[in-house]
Amino acid sequence: MMASGLLTSDGPDDTSALGRAIGRHATPGTVVALIGELGAGKTVLAKGVADGLGVRTVVNSPTFVLMNEHLGRLRLHHVDAYRLSDPADALAAGLLDDRLAMGVAVIEWADRLDGWLPEERLEIRLDTPAGLNPDVRTIAWRAIGEAHERLASAAFTDSGVEPA
């Protein structure tokens, strides 16, 4: 099963609201695979997910440590694959293991782990359209698997972010 769509974020507040809605509706085993260039809003969305999960610790991009874990309603595994040379490095570092099934995984630079991510996931690509306000983002999403389809349907309706 797969569903997809396109949203427009008018700025960081919209992107964060989308993340909060995902966090509120996430269930154990949720995998959110974030794709986008530097500055696209991946970490803003990840912080929103953390807020929606009730995480009270500071959430920053784990670029140098690869993964941070935060306690909330569910445990958040915030992964940054930017510095990985290939997907095998993620396995060797223990980033893609059974712990993810018990919590929520938000993976920045998920395209660097292509072929190694769980089959069922919510992929979100953030892009800055040329010629528009630099805060505007197009958010293309694809939900693979029944649980992630339910998550996308509930979260994107709840977020208030408009379809493109």
Residue pairs with C-beta under 8 A, 6 or more apart in sequence:
1 144
1 145
1 146
1 149
2 142
2 143
2 144
2 145
2 149
3 142
3 143
3 149
3 152
3 153
4 140
4 141
4 142
4 143
5 140
5 141
5 152
5 156
5 163
6 138
6 139
6 140
6 141
6 163
6 164
7 18
7 138
7 139
7 141
7 156
7 161
7 162
7 163
7 164
8 14
8 136
8 137
8 138
8 139
8 161
8 162
8 163
8 164
9 15
9 18
9 41
9 126
9 136
9 137
9 138
9 139
9 161
10 133
10 135
10 136
11 133
11 135
11 136
12 41
12 44
12 135
14 137
14 159
14 160
14 161
15 41
15 44
15 45
15 48
15 126
15 137
15 139
15 161
16 44
16 45
16 47
16 48
16 51
17 48
17 159
17 160
17 161
18 45
18 48
18 139
18 155
18 156
18 159
18 161
19 44
19 45
19 46
19 47
19 48
19 49
19 50
19 51
19 52
20 48
20 49
20 51
20 52
20 159
21 48
21 52
21 154
21 155
21 156
21 158
21 159
21 160
22 30
22 32
22 45
22 48
22 49
22 52
22 122
22 151
22 155
22 159
23 48
23 49
23 50
23 51
23 52
23 53
23 54
23 72
23 104
24 52
24 53
24 155
24 158
25 52
25 150
25 151
25 154
25 155
25 158
26 32
26 49
26 52
26 53
26 74
26 104
26 151
27 74
27 147
27 151
28 74
28 101
28 102
28 103
28 104
29 100
29 101
29 102
29 120
29 147
30 74
30 104
30 105
30 122
30 147
30 148
30 151
31 100
31 104
31 105
31 107
31 117
31 118
31 120
31 121
31 122
31 148
32 45
32 46
32 49
32 104
32 105
32 106
32 107
32 121
32 122
32 124
33 107
33 110
33 113
33 117
33 121
33 122
33 123
33 124
34 42
34 45
34 46
34 106
34 107
34 108
34 109
34 110
34 124
34 126
35 42
35 109
35 110
35 111
35 123
35 124
35 125
35 126
36 42
36 125
36 126
36 127
37 127
37 128
39 128
40 126
40 127
40 128
40 137
41 126
41 137
42 61
42 108
42 109
42 126
43 60
43 61
43 108
45 106
45 124
45 126
46 59
46 61
46 78
46 106
46 108
47 59
49 76
49 104
49 106
50 59
50 70
50 72
50 76
50 78
50 106
53 70
53 72
53 73
53 74
53 76
53 104
54 72
54 73
55 70
55 71
55 72
55 76
56 72
57 70
57 71
59 68
59 70
59 76
59 78
60 68
61 78
61 80
61 108
62 68
62 78
62 79
62 80
63 80
63 82
63 83
64 83
66 79
66 80
66 81
66 83
66 84
66 90
66 93
66 95
67 77
67 78
67 79
67 80
67 93
67 95
68 77
68 78
69 75
69 76
69 77
69 78
69 103
70 76
70 78
74 102
74 103
74 104
75 99
75 102
75 103
75 104
76 103
76 104
76 106
77 99
77 100
77 103
77 104
77 105
77 106
78 106
78 108
79 90
79 95
79 105
79 106
79 107
79 108
80 107
80 108
80 109
81 90
81 95
81 107
81 108
81 109
81 110
81 112
81 113
82 108
82 109
82 112
84 90
84 93
84 109
84 112
84 113
87 112
87 113
87 114
87 115
87 116
88 116
90 96
90 113
90 116
91 116
96 113
96 116
96 117
96 118
100 118
107 113
107 117
110 117
110 123
119 144
119 145
120 144
120 145
120 147
120 148
121 143
121 144
121 145
121 148
122 141
122 142
122 143
122 144
122 148
122 151
122 152
123 141
123 142
123 143
123 144
124 139
124 140
124 141
125 139
125 140
125 141
126 137
126 138
126 139
127 137
127 138
127 140
128 134
128 136
128 137
128 138
129 136
129 137
129 138
138 164
139 161
139 164
141 152
141 156
143 149
143 151
143 152
